[in-house]
């Protein structure tokens, strides 16, 4: 698979869990019409224009059920697909293909939807140095796949999880008592190699974060005018990240203001699936 997702033990565990969610004991429907093994092939068809992502995960669902299943893809992750395209062909035991169909398609559709939305937003930043980031607003147990889909779409990953880095948000600041104290405590606790990022909601907080030595200052839910003032105030002394109410239409304006990063939770929490289906299941003679 492209862009660095290897099918690790962690990925396999998540895929197995999804299979078990759909098949707790047996596939009653398939067993009733196909009690014995029947070799078949079936076409994977795209039903919408977009960016395909998750083909190896799609294949892995069937391989976990039966290593003898063969998937021949005609595209790679990151490729643009059109409605009606034959994306690949599956061949193997028909019982396995029918039983794994929905789980495999669920992964593929979800990941392709995220990659498609990400690509549409990343395209708005062409020609600028501003990077598009995801967030931790992911589907439980799907983060590995969803953050990979963001990369395939042309975005970048923020923290993978809470162990990856320091991001002090409003409630952390409240617990510490102030912006400066939150930064001081994080600097004292975290390893020296970790950067300290802090969320700010107004220019006074930006000033306090600068004085306290924050490495990255998040400008949260600020309008464009305030973002421009904050970027001017920071003047390269810390990296800047805009978050909150970021739409595709707003991206070029923010990039033009000189923001380093823009994080968009919608990449993972609001992406529509890209529709695919398995069709033309036919016995192999």
N, C-alpha and C positions, 0 to 999 in steps of 0.2 A: 504494500500500500504506500502511496506517496505521502510526503509531508510528515513522516516520522511516527505514525501510529503503528507499533508492532503489536501483534496479537499475543500479548503477554499473559501470564497466569491471571492477572487482574482482569484483563479483557475477557478471557475465557470464562472466568467466574461470573461476570455480569451477563454474558451470553447464555450460559447454562441456567442462570436464575430466570432469565426471560423465557427460556424454553420451558422450564418447570412451571412457570406461571401459566403457560398456555396448555401444558400437558401434565397434569398431576399424576395420572396413571396410564391412560391410553387415549388415542384419538378414536373415539367411538364411531364417528362418521366414516372415516377412511377405512377402518377395519371392517365395517359392515359391507362396503362395496368392493373392497380389495383385500380379502383375507390372506392372500399369498403375495409373494414378491412378483412385481411386473416391471420390467425395464421400460422406462418412458423418457421422453424429452419434453421440455416446456420452454417457451419463449418468455424472457423478461422484457416487457414493453414499457416505454415511457409514455405517460399520458399528458404531460405538461412540459413546456419549455423551462429550462433551468440549468443548474450545475449539479452534476451527479457526484455523490459522495457516499462512501460506505460499502463499496462493492466487495471488499475483502471480508467485512463483517457479515454481509449478506451471504457470501459463500460459506463462512465459518459456521453459521447456524446449521447448515446441512451437513458439513463435515463432522460436526460434533455428534449429530444423529447417526451418520454413516460415512465413514472415510472414503467409501467407494463412489460417492456422488461426485460428478465432475461439473464444474461451472466454467464456461468459456465466455469471458467478457469481451465485448467489442469496443468498450470505452475504458478510460482510466478516471480515477477520482480527480475532480477539477475540470473535467471536460464539459463543454456546453452540449446539452442534449435537447432535442426537439420532440414535441408530441408526435407519437407514431414511430419513433426510433426503436429498433430492436437493440437492446442494451447488452444482451447476452443470452446464452442458452444453457439450461440445466439438463443433465442426463443422469439417470440412476433409478433406484427403486422408487416407484410411484408413491408408495406409502410414505416414504421419507420426505419426498418433495411436497406432498399434500400436507403432511403434519408440520413441516417447518415453514411452510409458505407465509403465514401471517406474521410470525415472529421476524423472519428475514426481511419481509417488506416493511415492517414497522421500523426497523433500524434504518433501512435504506431511505425510506421516505422522510423520516425525521432528520437524518443527517444531511440529505440533499436539500431539504427545505432551509436548514440553517446555512449551508454553503451558498445557496442561491441568494438569500437575503443579505448575507455578508458581502458577497460579490457586488451586489447592487449598491451597497453603501461604500465599500472600498473604492469603487470606481469614481465616486464623487471626490475622492482625495487624491486622484492622479495629479501629479505635478507639484504636490505639496509634501513636506516632510512629516506632517502630522500622521500619527499611527492610530488605526482603529483597534480598540481593545474590547474583549468580552468581559464578563463579570462572573461571579459565583452564582448567579441566578439561573441555575441549571436544573434539569429534571433529576430527582434523586436516582442514584445509581447509573446515570447516563452521562456524567460529566466528562469522562474519558473520551467518549464518542462525540459529544457535542463540542467540546473545545477543539478536538481534531477537525471537526467540520468547519469551525471558524477559520482555522489556518488554511484549509483547502479553499475557502472562499476569499482569501486574501487579507484576513484580519490577523491580529496577534492576540496571544493569550496574556491576560492579567494573571494574578495568583491562581495556581491550580487549587490550593486549599489554604486553610488557616496556618499551616505549618510552613508555608512558602515565603512569607514576608510580613512585614509590619504595615498595617493600614489602620490608622486610628480614626474611628468615625465618631459621630456625635455622642453616642453613649459611652465610648471609651473616654472622651474628653470630659463628659459629665462625671464619670467615675473618678477620674484623676483630679478634677477641680478646675482645670484650665488647659488651654492649648499648650502653653509652655511647659506645664507640669507633666502633661501626657507625653510630650516629646522627651523630656528629661528622663522620665521613668522608663520609657521604651529604650532610650539610648543606653541606660544603665543595665537593663535586663537582656536585651537582644545581643547576639554576637556582633562584633564590630563590623563584620562584612555585610550586615543587613542594612539596606536603606530604610529610612523612616519616611513613610507617606502619611499625611494627615489631611482630613477633610475640613474644608472651611466653607462658611456660608455667607461671609461678608468681608469687606476690605479690612476691617479691624482684625479679624481672625487671620487674614493673610499676613498682615504686618507682624502679628505675634508669632506666627509660624516661621516667618523669615528670621526674626530675631532669635528664635529658639534653635535655628539651624536645621529645619526640615529639609530632607533631600528632594521630596516630591510634594507638591501642594495640589490637592484636589479642589477644584472650584465647583462646588456642588449647587446645582439648581440656580445658577446665576444667569441673568440675561446677558445679551451680547455686549451691551455697554459696560456692564460691571466686569465681564470677562476681559474686555480690552483694558480697563483700568488696572485690573489685577496683573495681567501679563506685563504691562508697562512697569508696575510697581516691583514685580519680581525681577524683571530684567536679566533673566538667565541665571540668577543666583540659586534657583531650584528649578527642577522640571515641573511642568504644569500638566494637569489632567482635568479635562472638563467632564462632568458627569451629571446626569439628570436632565430629562426633557430634551434629549438630543434626537432630532429627526434627520432623515436623509436630506431634507431641504435645507437644513441648518449647517450641514457639515462643511461646505465650502467657505461659508462665512467664518466659522470657527477656525478653520485652517488658515484663512487669510489673516486672522488676528495673531498668528504665531504660536498657537497652542501646540504643545508637544504630543499629547495623547488625548483621545476622546474615547470614553468607555460607554458602551451601549448594552444595557441589559436585554433589550429587545432581541438582540441577535439570537439568544438562546431561549428566552422565555416567551417570545411572541412570534417566532417564525412559523409560517404555514408549511405544512408538509408539501413535498413535491410528489405527485401521484405516479405510482408505478403499479403494474399488475403482472401476474403470471398467467399466460394464456397458451392455448393450443397444445395442451397436454395430450401427447399422442404415444401409443405403444411403439417400441422399437422392435421391428421384425427382423 
